[in-house]
Each structure stands twice: as C-alpha cells, then as structure tokens.
C-alpha cells in the first residue's frame, strides 16, 4: 500500500461524484483523488497506470461491470493490486446478499453513504485515517 498514492473513487452518479469532490476539497488530503464513472474505466486505469493507489472507494452498483466484478478482476492481478490495496465499498443502499458478495471477494469495508454531507465527510476522514495508520509490510 502506497500511503501517498492516489485515492480511486468509482461512482457512476455525477451528483455523488460532485459531493465527493467537495468533501475531498474540504479535507485537504495530500493524496491525488481520481474519479471514474464505471468499473471498466477504473480497471483500465489501474491496469495501465504505473502509480500504486492508496485505496479504492467504489460504489457496488455500477453499469456494466459492477463493483464486485471489478474487485474480482483486480484480484486476478494479485501481484499488482491484490490484497494489499484497500478496496472499500461506499454505496447508497444495499441488501444482505450484496454485503455477503462483497466480503466474499475480500473487500476491506462496506459502508452505506450517509445522507448528510457532514456525516459522509466524517466517514471518509475515518476511512482515510484508519488506512494511513495501518501498518504495512
């Protein structure tokens, strides 16, 4: 895990992307934040980019390749992105099967987006701080 690497945000909702951009602007993270609207676009970036991301925040419900399939594809390339890059679902709503499917592909977290901007900001700060303090090998 590269704690100075980019934070990858994958969400197909332009309004949610704008909220996330606002939040990342407020918290002044030193990490570059890179946004994608689809799993395919994120996968292309991750497979073709030389930077080592700090973490991935993904919606689970995406058009085409959903978040679970994206995670599976990343695990196929375990030497590059496997289990050492935190992959976290941050989604608007869900059901128990989606949570079970997510943890079956070794995600490191599954969170429901709070409706209040301040609560979403607090959650994102907690996620980043947790992984910044996490020991890596």
C-alpha positions, 0 to 999 in steps of 0.5 A: 500500500502506497500511503501517498498514492492516489485515492480511486473513487468509482461512482457512476452518479455525477451528483455523488461524484460532485459531493465527493469532490467537495468533501475531498476539497474540504479535507485537504488530503495530500493524496491525488483523488481520481474519479471514474464513472464505471468499473471498466474505466477504473480497471483500465486505469489501474491496469495501465497506470504505473502509480500504486493507489492508496485505496479504492472507494467504489460504489457496488452498483455500477453499469456494466461491470459492477463493483464486485466484478471489478474487485474480482478482476483486480484480484486476478492481478494479485501481484499488482493490486491484490490484497494489499490495496484497500478496496472499500465499498461506499454505496447508497443502499444495499441488501444482505446478499450484496454485503455477503458478495462483497466480503466474499471477494475480500473487500476491506469495508462496506459502508452505506453513504450517509445522507448528510454531507457532514456525516459522509465527510466524517466517514471518509476522514475515518476511512482515510485515517484508519488506512494511513495508520495501518501498518504495512509490510 
